Every structure is written in structure tokens, then in C-alpha cells.
Amino acid sequence: MTRSVLDLEAALGRPLFDRRARGMALNAYGELVLVRALRIEREFEEARTQLVARGGMDGGADVHSLFTSILNGRRLAVVASLAQKRNMPAVAREFGITQPAISSALKDLESGLGVALFTRTARGLSPTPAGEIVAFYFKRVLSELRHIGPDIAASEGSLQGSVTVGALPLGRTQILPLAIASLLARHPQLHVSTVESPYDALAASLRSGDIDFILGALRNNAGEVKDLQQQALFEDRISVIARAGHPLARAERIDFRMLREARWTLSRQGSPSRELLERFFSNARQAPPLPAVETGDLAVLRGLLLESDMLTAISAHQLRYEIRDGSLVVLDFPLEETRREIGLTQRLGAFPSPGARALMEEIGKVVAGSADFR
């Protein structure tokens, strides 16, 4: 135990205990580490509970000795990477270790748990249901481990570490770039990554700890967000947008017939903006426009609008710079019934890193300080 404590203190470069004649007492650094350690213990306990519930292991297993063979960030990461890549040679190259070493560690873990985590096939490894559970919670543990160093640095007045943001389309053009630039100007030791994927993929990464929070349209389905925490920042609606020289940009009055006869480029079926537009037309007892092009790529959409007479219907914030310089215009056909809340989404019960908390605060300041979001 003494050696483990000394190794941890050496790795962090800080004492975690005050040594006294009568024993040891946690100091301020130790208290910070304890918060993450207790959260890690809960993640392991939840993993055990899930494995037992699915018949994967003995319910009497002691959680304190459950993962003793891999209580090491590198080994946790190897198992999580195996579940994702499903290829042992690729994981061995990623971590600079041999395949026999991975096989040995995996065998020890499976033996300790009493359950197979991967099935071996000619094409590589495939995680079993138990393997999916273990990889999911190992990712959460890795997230907690990553935050320990930044927690300590923040207690000394320095924001460090990495922040990973799930960026939905609406926040990418203006809000997120402004917030990141402002924060990094004051805290250059921070590193920010953005992940651009559909909401479902981002939500899955949020739950597993791969990303810190999501910025974008909030969801109203209670079942979809039951384990997530949402914070609304402002309300937005979609708009009909065209190039500045479009014939409808000069029309005195635009009606449904004109819109029906126009050529459209829209986001893909099932996307939030597409559903809002179709609901608007349905409520007006009108047939929705049939797009000539469907795309989720803003660069493609922008090019089509600028080089043709196509229309689109998305948030004006996503094309803010083109609208500001006059190359694109919002047509006079308000879609008031398409309003939705835009904000931040976190995992319920999450304890974000200091850098993630600072970036969320900066995003809030950008929104509060701009008339565009009122």
C-alpha cells in the first residue's frame, strides 16, 4: 500500500498525504484525487452490477478486487481500444506493446471475471455482451483518470488538459469558434478537440466518457435524454435561405405555391431541421417541398445555394457569415412554428474537468453577449 501511494504521488508530482507521527492525513491534493477515486469505484461497481444482471459473473464478487489485474490506465485503454478496433495487431501498434502481452493481460482479466470478453474469429476479435459492458465502463474510468491532473493544475490556478466537444451543426459556425478562441487566449495550455457526428453517435460518446459535452439542439424525448442533463442557452428557428439574386428575394409576397415550385436542397430525412420543416408544412395542410439534393455537409449546401437558385431551410446562424456579407439572404417567409432550444448537454451526474467547465461557461458568455441569440 505504501509503495502504491508513493508511486501515485510520484506520477502526479504532488504529495497526497501529510505524514505525521500518528499516521497520515489527506491534504488538499489528496482530497481532489479522492473525489475521482470514489467516482472510479462507483463505475467499477456499476460494471459489476451490469455483468451480474446479464448473467455474466458471480454476484458475490468483491468489487474491490474485481479489476485488480488491470487497475492501470494503460491496460484500461487497451481493453477499450480492443472493443472499438476489434483488431489486436492494430491495438498493439497503437500502444507499442506485443500481441502476446495483450493476450496475457486479457486472459488474466477474463479469468478474474469468470466471463469471456471477446470471441476470437478469423477476422479478429469481437466483444461479447460482457465485453461491451466492461469496455463502456473502462472508458468512463479513463475519463475520470484523465481529469486528475487538470483538477490539480486548476487548484494551482492553471487550466490544462484536453476538452472534447460534441459539435452539432448549429454551434459550429459562430458560437463554438468564438468561445474556444476566447478561452485559449487566456489559457494557452488547454487543448480542445471537436467531434462532428449525428446526435445519436455523440450521445453514445458522451455516455461512455469519450466526449465532455454536446453543443447544439436539445432533445424533447424524455426517453432519449433520461440519463442526460440539458441546459438551454437560447431559442432558435429555421429560416428559408437563398442567394441574394434569387427571384424570390425580390418577390413582394411569397406563398406556399412559390415554395413548392422552387428547387430545394435540404438536410437528410430524419434530421431535426428537416423534421421541423415538414411539420410546419403539415400543420399548414400543405405538401412539404421535395428536395433535389439532400446533404448534411454545410460546405456542399453553401455551394449549391451560391451557385444555383435552390432554396434551403436551416438555422440562419449556420450561414451567418454569408448572410452578413450579403451573398445569401433570409427570405420573407417566417417559419415561427419551427422554434427549438439550443444548449449544452452533459451526462447526468458527470463531474467535468476544469477545462470543460470553463469552455461551457465561455459558450454561455458568447451567447449572452451577442444580440444574434436574443
Disulfide bonds with the S-S distance in Angstrom:
none
